[in-house]
């Protein structure tokens, strides 16, 4: 089905970043089916937080190419399991060539899982917490060119500051803005992209 969708949409105008790796179907598919689509699932939110944090200093293509390996290594991003990872599990993750083997990022993923659970307990769900920053409605932007799209905003500054205060790591404002775009809290498809009309 995805291949049929890909073929049907292959000539559609897209955001410049998706076209930069048009030879990578998984990358284009991510743009077409996921990026900018509002998320309300806590497991998905946790996955994107970990992946966006892993991206720090690297390209999104590098992380997205390893997504399936990350899902396997991180118990399909079951936050309750990740929160209990011990030293032996951390060593196993650092020995896994399928993920980014960075000691600080691996340690942060476990600490972030614990903070994520604390947020769920306080707000009922991470979904309730994160959407409260935008009043439950996505921020719809109208950028003409990718060069117009910011790397951070007052919104990402505010959320980043709050997450850091709660104990999360690798949640700087640029990482959080990417997270907001990825989960559809912010819709940043450019106006010439076919997904802009569908999501805007």
C-alpha positions in Angstrom: 0.0 0.0 0.0 2.8 2.4 0.9 4.5 1.7 -2.4 1.2 2.5 -4.2 0.9 5.8 -2.2 4.5 6.6 -3.0 3.9 6.1 -6.7 0.7 8.1 -6.6 2.5 11.0 -4.9 5.9 10.8 -6.5 5.3 13.8 -8.8 3.7 16.0 -6.1 5.5 19.2 -5.1 7.2 18.7 -1.7 9.2 20.6 0.9 12.8 21.1 -0.1 14.2 19.0 2.6 12.3 15.9 1.4 13.5 16.5 -2.2 17.1 16.7 -0.9 17.0 12.9 -0.5 14.4 11.9 -3.1 16.3 8.7 -3.8 15.5 7.5 -0.2 11.9 6.3 -0.3 11.7 6.0 3.5 12.8 9.6 3.9 10.2 10.9 1.4 7.5 8.6 2.9 8.3 10.1 6.4 7.6 13.6 4.9 4.4 12.4 3.1 2.8 10.4 5.9 4.1 11.6 9.2 5.9 14.9 9.4 3.5 17.6 10.5 0.6 15.2 11.3 -0.8 15.9 14.8 0.1 13.2 17.2 -1.9 12.2 20.3 -0.2 8.9 21.2 2.3 8.9 24.1 4.4 6.0 22.8 4.9 8.0 19.6 5.7 11.1 21.5 8.4 9.2 23.5 9.8 7.7 20.3 10.2 11.1 18.7 11.8 12.6 21.8 14.4 9.9 21.9 15.1 10.1 18.1 15.2 13.9 18.0 17.7 13.8 21.0 19.8 11.2 19.2 19.9 13.5 16.2 21.8 16.2 18.1 24.9 17.1 15.9 23.8 14.7 13.2 21.4 14.6 10.3 17.8 13.5 10.5 18.5 11.1 7.6 21.1 9.4 9.7 18.6 8.8 12.5 15.6 7.9 10.3 17.7 5.2 8.5 18.2 3.6 12.0 14.7 3.9 13.2 13.8 0.2 13.0 17.0 -0.7 14.9 16.2 1.9 17.5 12.7 0.4 17.9 14.2 -3.0 18.4 17.0 -1.8 20.8 14.5 0.3 22.9 11.7 -2.3 23.3 9.5 -0.4 20.7 9.9 2.7 22.9 8.0 1.3 25.8 8.6 4.2 28.2 8.1 2.0 31.3 10.7 -0.5 30.2 13.2 2.1 29.1 12.8 3.9 32.5 14.1 0.7 34.2 17.2 0.1 32.0 20.2 -0.8 34.2 23.9 -0.5 33.6 24.1 -3.8 31.7 21.3 -2.6 29.3 23.2 0.6 28.8 26.3 -1.3 27.9 24.3 -3.4 25.5 23.0 -0.3 23.8 26.4 1.2 23.6 27.6 -1.9 21.8 24.7 -1.9 19.3 26.1 -0.7 15.9 22.5 0.0 14.7 22.0 3.1 17.0 24.1 6.2 17.8 26.5 4.9 20.4 26.9 8.0 22.5 27.1 7.5 26.2 25.5 10.8 27.1 22.6 10.3 24.7 22.0 6.7 25.9 22.0 7.8 29.6 19.7 10.7 28.7 17.2 8.5 27.0 16.7 6.6 30.3 16.5 9.7 32.4 14.1 11.2 29.9 11.9 8.1 30.2 11.7 8.6 33.9 10.8 12.2 33.5 8.3 11.4 30.8 6.5 9.0 33.2 6.5 11.7 35.9 4.8 14.1 33.4 2.2 11.4 32.6 1.4 11.0 36.2 1.1 14.8 36.8 -1.0 15.6 33.7 -2.7 12.3 32.9 -0.7 11.8 29.7 2.2 13.4 28.0 -0.3 14.2 25.2 -2.3 16.5 27.6 1.0 18.1 28.8 2.5 18.9 25.4 -0.7 20.1 23.7 -1.4 22.4 26.6 1.3 24.7 25.4 -0.7 25.5 22.2 -4.2 25.3 23.7 -4.8 21.9 22.0 -4.6 23.4 18.5 -1.7 23.0 16.1 0.3 26.0 15.1 -0.3 26.4 11.3 2.5 28.3 9.6 2.6 29.6 6.0 6.2 29.6 4.9 6.9 30.0 1.2 10.5 28.7 1.3 12.4 26.3 3.6 14.8 29.2 4.3 11.9 31.0 5.9 11.3 28.2 8.5 12.9 29.0 11.9 15.1 26.5 13.8 13.5 27.6 17.1 10.7 29.9 18.4 9.4 31.3 21.6 7.2 28.2 21.9 10.2 25.8 21.6 12.1 28.0 24.0 9.3 27.7 26.6 8.9 23.9 26.2 12.6 23.3 26.2 13.0 25.3 29.4 10.2 23.4 31.1 11.5 20.0 30.1 15.0 20.9 31.3 13.6 22.1 34.6 11.9 18.7 35.0 15.2 16.9 34.4 15.3 16.0 30.7 18.5 16.2 28.7 19.1 16.8 25.0 15.9 18.9 24.8 17.4 22.2 23.7 15.2 24.6 21.8 16.3 23.5 18.4 15.7 19.8 19.2 12.3 20.6 20.6 11.3 22.7 17.6 12.1 19.7 15.4 10.1 17.6 17.8 7.1 19.9 17.5 7.3 19.8 13.7 7.6 16.0 13.6 4.6 15.6 15.8 2.3 18.1 14.1 2.1 20.5 17.1 3.6 22.9 14.6 2.8 22.5 10.9 5.7 23.7 8.8 5.1 22.3 5.3 5.9 25.1 2.8 3.0 26.6 0.9 4.1 25.0 -2.4 4.1 21.4 -0.8 1.1 19.2 -1.5 0.9 18.4 2.2 0.4 22.0 3.2 -3.1 22.0 1.6 -3.9 18.7 3.3 -2.8 19.6 6.8 -3.2 23.4 6.8 
